[in-house]
Amino acid sequence: MMHMADGPDATLDPADWTQLRALGHQILDDMFDHLEGIRARPVWQQMPDAARDSLRTPLPRAPGSLADAYRSLQDNVIPYTVGNPHPGFMGWVHGAGTPVGIVAEMIAGALNANVGGRNQAPVEVERQVSQWMAALFGFPATARGVFVTGTSIANFMGVVVARTQALGRDVRAHGLAAHAGLRAYASAEAHGCIAKAMDMAGFGSAALRTVRVDAAGRMDMQDLAAQVDADRRNGLRPFLVVASAGTVNTGAIDPLATLADFTRAQGMWLHVDGAYGALGMLAPDVAPLLDGIARADSLAFDFHKWGQVPYDAGYFLARDGAHMLDAFAAPAAYLQRASTGLAAGTAWPCDVGPDLSRGFRALKTWLTFQVYGADAIGRSISATCALARYLAERVAAEPSLELVAPVTLNIVCFRYVCADPERVNREIVLALYDEGRVAPSATTLYGRYAIRAAIVNHRTCRADIDALVEAVLRAGRRLS
Ligand SMILES: *Cc1c(COP(=O)(O)O)cnc(C)c1O
């Protein structure tokens, strides 16, 4: 590039934007085409060795053309993703994304806002989302929320905030050395990230007690009370219950209102893992199942699951934002606040969570609500639950299929009945992946291997459920 007296010597911007502009428009069109035509392609296909090999290059030192790199992406990456935007994807609890999400990510990319703090509109957009969520969950005016990568980190924050609340801010300087006896409680169906959070927070996963579940997968209150009582009698200090609002295996919801009574009476913190289930508050037929969620001390959930916001968009909400400041705010000379100007405004997002530099996740969430409206998200949530009930009916009507767990929300665990169900159902799932029409996942429940259909996608319809049932029956007959 020619040296220009009045310009930067080493900018990464093009000298002439015309070509980039044309290709950029083409790529945006291609991405809309990608979504519009998604049903015609397989849910998932194995990435060929040649595609994998094409990525194995040394660090490129010299410039390459965007057109060439994009062609390589089209050939070697774009066809080989996990497939969650596809209506036949019923694997893990993954959101599908939306066309508006594509646009939002593009705008966020152009602004490249670092939403750690400072006096800027993106911080205000994030504050607005926080107010919406506080209102949605019936939290008081003191509530505050913050975007993080996902519920795994939001659950970790729940443990850290509850710890700071139980032990005082001093624990941030001196750690847990003087506090060996703290215990937390979650059900046997709680997500694995809760134990990981206890580990990462320095308690160790063994400080998390596993509470029994009832036949519907909900936390057994008697077992919880007995374990808390026994721990107290042994000189330990119960400080936290993590309730699940939509377990990852079966969609079970712990008795939230009863748990709120219990934790209040016990002086314990109630954190709710509502990773995907919490946004059921947007659906009039699901919200009553979440009764009691408004009384949680803190809540973790994802906009990227049932909220259909593109990855990643996890969220932590506390009923009193002061507890988040207690746990995460830290003074630093280079983060000084001013009363006016660019460094004005407080508290900043970096004061209420673990991240300093952080992207504008609030934009894609804000735009999703602006354009579709919360009621449409709620209707798509209701629709996935209706499809799950339809699938459960179809399973019940087929002599060679059986349900393995009751259906609470949008997850159906079932299996093909035969002499060797473990092997056959395992092979059915693999056969379905090869066919590429529908993609469930698998789990083990009460020692029984089950095909697990988690219906999260707003594009999924009855034809996809029928395709799943037919494909399982066909593969089951062939393999058994
Ligand atoms: C998905 C999920 C998590 C983990 O959330 P991430 O966003 O993947 O980090 C935790 N708990 C439950 C119940 C989940 O469904």
The ligand as an SDF file (V2000), in Angstrom:
LIG
                    3D

 15 15  0  0  0  0  0  0  0  0999 V2000
  -27.9470  -25.3260   28.8750 C   0  0  0  0  0  0  0  0  0  0  0  0
  -28.0590  -25.4450   30.3410 C   0  0  0  0  0  0  0  0  0  0  0  0
  -27.0410  -24.9940   31.1890 C   0  0  0  0  0  0  0  0  0  0  0  0
  -25.7410  -24.4530   30.6620 C   0  0  0  0  0  0  0  0  0  0  0  0
  -25.9530  -23.2450   29.9730 O   0  0  0  0  0  0  0  0  0  0  0  0
  -24.9030  -22.7370   28.9030 P   0  0  0  0  0  0  0  0  0  0  0  0
  -25.5530  -21.5470   28.3040 O   0  0  0  0  0  0  0  0  0  0  0  0
  -24.7230  -23.8690   27.9260 O   0  0  0  0  0  0  0  0  0  0  0  0
  -23.6430  -22.4170   29.6190 O   0  0  0  0  0  0  0  0  0  0  0  0
  -27.2510  -25.0590   32.5440 C   0  0  0  0  0  0  0  0  0  0  0  0
  -28.3890  -25.5770   33.0600 N   0  0  0  0  0  0  0  0  0  0  0  0
  -29.3790  -26.0390   32.2740 C   0  0  0  0  0  0  0  0  0  0  0  0
  -30.6320  -26.5690   32.9070 C   0  0  0  0  0  0  0  0  0  0  0  0
  -29.2490  -25.9810   30.8780 C   0  0  0  0  0  0  0  0  0  0  0  0
  -30.2520  -26.4260   30.0920 O   0  0  0  0  0  0  0  0  0  0  0  0
  1  2  1  0
  2  3  1  0
  2 14  2  0
  3  4  1  0
  3 10  2  0
  4  5  1  0
  5  6  1  0
  6  7  2  0
  6  8  1  0
  6  9  1  0
 10 11  1  0
 11 12  2  0
 12 13  1  0
 12 14  1  0
 14 15  1  0
M  END
$$$$
